[in-house]
Amino acid sequence: MHIFGALHITAKAYQRVFVSCITWALLVIWAPGHAYCQMSATAGQVWKTYDLAPFVKVAGDGSEEHVVHWILQQTGYEQWHGKHAASLSAAAAKLSCYHTADMQAKVAEVVERFTTGVASPHRFQIRVIGIGTVRWRQQASETMTALPTATAGVQAWVVPRENSAELVNRLLARSDVEELPVGPVFAANGVPATLSGVRERSYIQDITINPSLPNGWQPLSATCREGLSVDVQPLVSLDGELVDMVLRCRIDQIERMASVSVAVPVGNRPDVKLEVPQISAVRIGERFRWPASRTLVVGLGLVPWPVPGQNKAASAGLFTEIKRSDAIVVIEPRLRNEVPQQSAFPPSDLGWMKSRSYCSLSRRHQHSNE
């Protein structure tokens, strides 16, 4: 009797464990889609999801982050970290948002700007040019209309399309002009494009004591990078009349390597020359809005220009060429279904593109002297 009683009790215990496991499994499946019901709604927040599949299908995996970043920039980061609960995330071509009805309307408008007409997106041609003097501005001022900027030394103008072609051609004909070796690059609507280049220099940063070595020490090497990177992310308004764009620029140029001799505290105590890089650094972040029928010209000011010169091979000798240029970025909208007209850039077959870059250590870049 005791044996049968024990078996009966054990069977009931197994039954309870089985029911508990099933309950937890169902809860795990149900909770992710319904847990938001328990979130605070002190400001009348609501939960909505948005389909980003049309945009992600064309722009590529992971492009949901471009939509998230643009929403945060457009609405203000503080709107998502205030006293009321809010959430914004994206994955698997879906955008999830928990916020007030007013904010949901703004989010929906941004999503629509990314997903409308992605099969034939608006495109933008981008060019980065360095000019040896600022005097070109005097000649071009008659056709340029100024836009406000936030960074000291940075200026921006809009130019009619028919005038921008003439302006670019005139600049490229100058003897003191250099262009970023990637040439003109296409950016698609809403997708950031990066025009960048970097070169590296190794130097002796320090010494390290190592008793296992014959001399008891060894030099400690480090790498210093210099280069120029321009990131642009343009987005056309729903009516196709305006362009919003975020522009970021990062420039690092090695001015010189300061040297210092130190004595090694072991062995025959030789003197070792160490180097300390002296670097000029520029960081620019701007937002622009301008008519889509115009070309935008952004002058970054007289900034370091760590770009290989014309008809010069990449070599360590380039690091002795310390120069500054009046760097400008030219952005020309190419709207879908627009009537073809004279462009500031030559035709190109480039389509969707996330970035173009050059590395002066890996290949030669030659330009015409014309």
Number of C-alpha atoms within 10 A of each C-alpha: 6 7 7 9 10 10 12 11 11 12 12 11 12 11 12 11 12 11 12 12 12 11 11 11 11 11 12 11 10 11 11 9 9 11 9 13 11 7 14 13 17 10 13 10 21 18 18 15 15 15 16 21 17 15 27 22 13 15 20 13 14 12 21 21 16 17 24 19 11 20 19 15 12 13 14 11 12 9 14 16 11 9 10 15 17 20 12 17 14 20 13 13 18 15 21 15 21 21 23 18 15 9 16 18 12 14 24 15 14 20 20 17 20 24 20 13 14 19 11 13 23 21 22 24 23 23 24 24 22 26 22 18 14 13 10 15 12 8 9 16 12 9 13 19 13 14 15 13 16 11 12 9 12 18 17 19 20 23 23 15 20 14 17 25 18 14 18 16 12 12 17 16 11 14 11 12 19 22 20 23 25 16 14 23 23 25 28 24 29 26 23 20 25 23 24 23 23 19 23 16 15 12 18 16 16 16 17 11 15 12 12 8 9 9 13 15 17 15 16 13 13 12 11 15 13 21 23 23 18 21 17 23 22 25 24 24 18 14 7 15 12 16 20 17 20 17 19 15 18 15 22 21 27 22 18 16 15 11 14 11 11 14 12 18 12 13 11 10 11 12 12 16 17 19 19 15 17 12 16 14 15 14 11 16 15 16 16 16 17 17 18 20 19 20 27 29 24 23 21 21 17 19 19 23 26 25 26 25 19 15 12 12 16 19 13 12 8 16 19 11 15 13 14 17 21 21 24 21 18 23 26 25 25 23 19 13 9 9 7 8 9 12 19 21 19 9 9 10 5 11 12 17 15 18 18 16 16 20 18 20 15 9 10 15 18 13 12 6 10 7
